[in-house]
Amino acid sequence: MRLVARELAVDIMEPETIVKKFDLTVAEWDAIIQHPQFKEMLIEEKERWNSSLNTKERVEYKTWQILEDALLQFQEYLHSPHFSDAAKVQLLQALQKQVGIGQRDANPGAGMGERFQITINMGGEVRVESGQDVTPQGRLIEGEAVES
C-alpha cells in the first residue's frame, strides 16, 4: 500500500499505469484506495514528497521523467537530415553525460596505486627515497612491524 501511495503522491503516473506497474486487479485497486490506512499513507506521502526538504529528489525525479518522455523526439532529431550534425553531436554528448557513458571516474582516488613513494627521514639532512611505478595488477608487499 505504501508504494502505491508514494506513486500517487508523486503524481507522475496515471492510476492505470500504477495498476499495471503493481500488477493489480481493479478489485484490488478499489480495495486499496478505499482502505483507511491507505488514506493516511497517501496524506503522509504527499506531505513528504512536497516537503521543502525533498526539493532535490523531486527535481531529479521530474527531470528524469522529462528526459524519458523526450527520448523518442531526441531519436527523431538524431536521424533527421534537417537536424545539423553539430547539434546531433551535442545532443549525443548530453545524453551520454546524463547516463555516464564515456566518462572517466571523477573519483580523485581512482588513479591511486599507479605509483608509490617511500621517504625515510634518517635525522638531520639524511633522507632515503624510493619510488616505483606500479602496473594495474600491482604487487603487494607484506610485512610486520617489529619492536627493537
Order of alpha helices (4+ residues) and beta strands (2+ residues): alpha-alpha-alpha-alpha-alpha-alpha-beta-beta
